[in-house]
Amino acid sequence: MRRGVVAALTASGVTPVEDTGPVDPARHHVVATRDDPSGLLSDRIAETVRPGYLWRDVLLRPQEVVSYVPYVGPRTPRAEAERGRRNAR
């Protein structure tokens, strides 16, 4: 069934958006984040949750993605409280 729907959409000029690389807020909706301990992948797409769709270069639905974010250390209640105190200064 999915193949038939995709074929019908393609015949109508609708193309899927399944980008990789940097997150583009005009094309992507970040639905979750993932730590990037390396610091090399921040603000890049880690995975696609749901593809987006274009029709004649008009965005019908943004691609829903998981984005890498900079690693900030362990996320324990104590570490979060300490981070909050530092940011309040």
VOZA-752174 format. One line per field, with one value per residue (C-alpha): residue in one letter; x, y, z. Coordinates in Angstrom, 2 decimals. Layout:
BEGIN
type = c(a	...)
u = c(X	...)
v = c(Y	...)
w = c(Z	...)
This chain:
BEGIN
type = c(m	r	r	g	v	v	a	a	l	t	a	s	g	v	t	p	v	e	d	t	g	p	v	d	p	a	r	h	h	v	v	a	t	r	d	d	p	s	g	l	l	s	d	r	i	a	e	t	v	r	p	g	y	l	w	r	d	v	l	l	r	p	q	e	v	v	s	y	v	p	y	v	g	p	r	t	p	r	a	e	a	e	r	g	r	r	n	a	r)
u = c(0.00	2.79	4.44	1.15	0.71	4.31	3.88	0.68	2.37	5.38	3.10	1.51	4.89	5.29	8.80	9.94	12.38	14.86	17.88	21.07	23.58	22.89	19.47	17.67	14.74	13.02	12.88	13.24	11.34	13.51	11.42	14.25	17.94	20.93	24.21	27.28	30.31	32.68	31.56	31.78	28.13	26.25	23.20	23.32	20.62	21.14	18.10	14.81	11.67	9.25	10.03	8.83	7.27	7.73	5.35	6.92	9.51	6.81	7.21	4.05	5.38	8.81	11.02	10.87	14.37	16.54	19.37	22.78	23.46	26.70	27.36	27.15	28.05	26.02	22.34	21.82	19.66	22.79	24.59	21.48	21.19	24.87	24.47	21.44	23.39	26.26	23.89	22.05	25.23)
v = c(0.00	2.43	1.93	2.72	5.94	6.99	6.24	8.32	11.21	11.03	11.04	14.21	15.94	15.36	14.38	13.16	15.18	12.88	15.14	14.33	16.90	20.23	21.02	23.67	25.17	25.98	22.26	20.37	20.11	18.87	16.52	15.21	15.69	13.41	14.30	14.76	13.96	14.52	18.12	17.54	16.76	19.47	20.82	17.98	15.38	12.22	10.41	10.95	10.25	11.07	12.26	15.62	16.35	18.97	19.77	21.81	23.17	24.15	22.49	20.55	19.02	19.45	16.45	15.45	14.78	14.00	16.54	16.25	18.83	19.62	17.29	19.22	16.46	14.09	14.93	14.21	16.41	17.69	18.49	20.27	22.35	23.34	24.31	26.42	28.25	29.00	30.29	32.54	34.48)
w = c(0.00	0.93	-2.46	-4.21	-2.22	-2.87	-6.58	-6.73	-4.92	-7.25	-10.30	-8.88	-8.53	-4.79	-3.72	-0.30	1.81	3.54	3.90	5.75	6.91	8.63	10.10	8.04	10.01	6.71	5.79	9.07	12.33	15.23	17.35	19.56	20.22	20.70	22.46	20.28	22.48	19.54	19.00	15.25	14.47	16.38	14.54	12.02	11.39	13.43	11.99	10.21	12.24	9.41	5.88	4.69	1.32	-1.42	-4.24	-7.02	-4.58	-2.05	1.35	2.18	5.37	6.99	7.59	11.27	12.53	15.53	15.73	17.34	20.08	21.93	24.86	28.14	30.58	32.71	33.15	36.82	39.06	40.80	37.53	36.18	39.38	39.18	35.50	36.44	39.17	36.75	34.07	36.57	37.41)
